[in-house]
Amino acid sequence: MLSNLMNIPVDIETHSFSLQSFQRRYILTQIGEQKISFPSQWVTEIMLIERSQILKLPFYDSRLEGIVHHQGNIISLITPQLSNPVTQEHLIQRQRIQEKLTAIRLSSSVSELFGVGLIVDRVIGSISQEQLGLNQQQATESFNLSIEMFQPEKIPQSIWQPR
């Protein structure tokens, strides 16, 4: 077995990934000071979007950044709800001045948010389930290492309704 850039075991003979090892990986992102992980099977792609391509939707919740045309699809871009309100406001202000945004596009595994792009500051990399467990255990000793798991239910349905 070899391993690719994301440290997922690859079979040398067939150059194929072990589905089981892929499903136990997480994409690690950062928003402000907060680290958020996404199960790899929830992520369709990581997008880099120019701000000029985003069509604003002024009568919607401020967390709905807008929509963008991407590879023949219309993608809604939202800012995830953060647990710290000060960080949330700082994040919204900072993202409004960035020329390029990074978004995690969700797969059909997250049925209620299928195709939605979640805006993050940066993608750190991938992490295994075991590493994530170790980081969570260490987080009880040091708050700096805390990694929050993305929870789709934290995105309110009201975000999709005009005000």
N, C-alpha and C positions, 0 to 999 in steps of 0.2 A: 504494500500500500504506500502510495505517495500522498502528498497533501497539496491542495491548491492554495491560492493566496488567502482564502478565508479559513484555512486550517480545517477544511472538510475532507475526510478521507476519500481518496480517489483510487479506484481499481486500475492498476497499470495496464492490465490486459485489455480492458474494455473502455478505459478512460471515463468511467461512469461514477457518479456520486452515489454513496449509500443514502437511500431515501431516509432511512431511520436517523442517520447522523445529521442530515440536512434539517429534519424536522425538530431536532433538539438544539438548534442554533438560534441566536437572537441577533438582530441588527441593533447596535448600540448607537444612540444619537445624543446630542446635547442641545438643550434650549436654555439659554442663559447659563446659570450655574447648575441646572437640573439635568441629570442624565436619565434618558428614557429608553427602554428596550422594547423591541417589537419582535414577536416570534417570526422567524424567517419565512414561514409559509403564509404570513399575513401581508408580506411585501411583494408587490408585483414588480416595481422598479423604483429606482432613486432618480429623481428628476432635478435638473438644474434649469431654472426658468428665469428669463430676463423680465424685469419688472414691466418693461414696455409692452410685453405680450399679454399682460393680465388685464382683463376687462373688469373694472370695478362694479360692484353692486351696491350703490349707496344706501338703499333703503332696507338693508339686511343687517344682522348682528355684526359688530365690528370684528368678530373672530372669523367671519367669512370674508377672506381677503379678496375674493373675486373668482373668475373662471378663466381658463386658458384653453386654447385649441392645441391639442398635442396628439400627433400621429392619428389624425382622423377622429379623435374623441374630444368631447368637452369635459374638462376636469375641473371640479370645484376645489378650491384651495382654502383650507382652514388652518387656523392657529389652534393647537391643542390647549385645553384648559390646564393651567398649572396650579399647583397647590398653594403657591405663594402669590398673593395678589400684587405685591410690589414688583416681583419679577415679571408677572403677566403684563403689566402696564409698560414696563421698561422694554420688554420684548416687542410689543406691538409698535412702540415708537421706533425702535431700532430697525425692525423689519420694513418700516415705511421708507427708510432712507437707503436701504441696500439696493444695488442695481440688479443683483442676481440672488435668487432665493433657491434653497434646497428643499425639496419636498419628498416625502415618503408616500408613494402611491400604494394604496391598500388593495389587496386581492379579493377575490370572491369568498375567501375564508372568513372575511369580516362582512357578512352579507349586508348589513344595514349601512355600511360605509364603503361598499364596493366601488372602486374607481376614484375615490376621494384622495386628494393630495394633502398630507399633513406637513405644514411648514416647520422646519427645524433649522437651527443655526448651523449645525454641521453633523456629518455622519462620522462617528469615531471608528467604527469597524464592526466586526462580528465577535460574538462571545458564545461559548458553549453553555449548555444548561448547568454543567458542573461549575464552571467559572462564575456564572451568574449566582448560583447558590452560595459559593464562597464569598463573593462580594456582598451579598445580602447579609451573610453571617458577620462579616467584618464591619458592615454598616452599623451594627448595634454598638460596636466599640468606637467607631469614628464616623461622624455624620457626613464627612466629605465624600465617602465612597458610596453613598446611597444611590441606588439605581431603581427608578420607578418603572414598573411594567405599564405599558400603554393599556388603557381600559376604554374600549369603545363606548361603554355606557356613560362615560363622563362627557361625551359630546351631546348636548341637549338637542332635542328635536326642534326646539324653537329657533335654532340657528338657520333653518331652511325656510322660515316664514318671514315675509316682509314685515317691517314695523309700521 
